[in-house]
Amino acid sequence: MLKAQLRQLVDREPFEPFRIRLVNGDVHDIFHPQNVAVQKTLIHVSPPDQNWFIFPINKIASVESLFADFTGELTKHEAP
C-alpha cells in the first residue's frame, strides 16, 4: 500500500515536495521527482548536492507534505 502511495506522490502533476521519515528518525526531503525511485521493496533517494541513499520501504515511519496547510501544520501520513 505504501509503495503505491509513494508512486502517486512521485508521479503527481504538478509535483509537490514531500518528506520521508524513517523509523530511525532520519528524514529525506524530496524536492524533485527525478531524485527518487520507488522500486518493489526499496526507495532510492539521490539529492543533487548530497550522497544517495537506499532504504527498504518497510523502514518508512511516515510521509509528510512539505507544503503547510492552511493552519500551518504539515500533512502527515503514518505508514501502516
N, C-alpha and C positions, 0 to 999 in steps of 0.2 A: 504494500500500500504506500509506504513512504517513498519508494522508488518512483512510482507513478506521479506522486505529488511533486517530487523534485524535478522530474522531467517536464511537468507542466510549468513550473517556475522558470526553468531554463528556456523553454520554448515560447513563453508568453510574449505577446506583441501588444503594446510595447513592453520591453523588458523592464522589470522592476528589481532593483538590487535587494539582496537578502543576506541574512547571516545564518551560518550553520554552527550550532553549538554542540560540541561533543560531550560525552559523558564524563570525560576527564577535565572538563572546564575550558578546553581550547576553543577558540572561535575562528571562523574563516568567513570573511566578508566577500561576497560575490557581487562585483560591480558590472561585469560584462559576461554575457552567455558564453563567449569563447574561452573564458577562464575556468570553466568547469565541465567535466564529463561525467555523466551518470551511466554506470555500467551495471551488469547483473547484480553484483554484490559489493562493488566498490565505488567510491567517489574519487575523482582526480581533480584537484584544485591547483591551478597554475597562475597565480597573480603575475602580472608582467614585470614587477620590480622585486620579486621575492623568490624564495625557494618554492618548489612544488611539493604538494602533499597528496598522499594516497591513504584513504582510511575506509574501513568497512561501513556500509550503510547502517548496520545494526549498532554502531557506536555513536550514532547521532541522537542527542538528547532532545533537541528542538531545532526548529527552523523559524526564523523571525524576519519580518519585513524590516528593511532599513528606512522605510517611509513612515514617519509618525502619523498616526491617525488624528482625527480632529481634537482629541483630548490630550494629545502629546504622548500617548503610550505607543509602544511598539507592538505590532501584532505578533503574537507568539503561538506557535503550533507545536504541541508536545508530540514527540514520537510515540507511537503505540507501544 
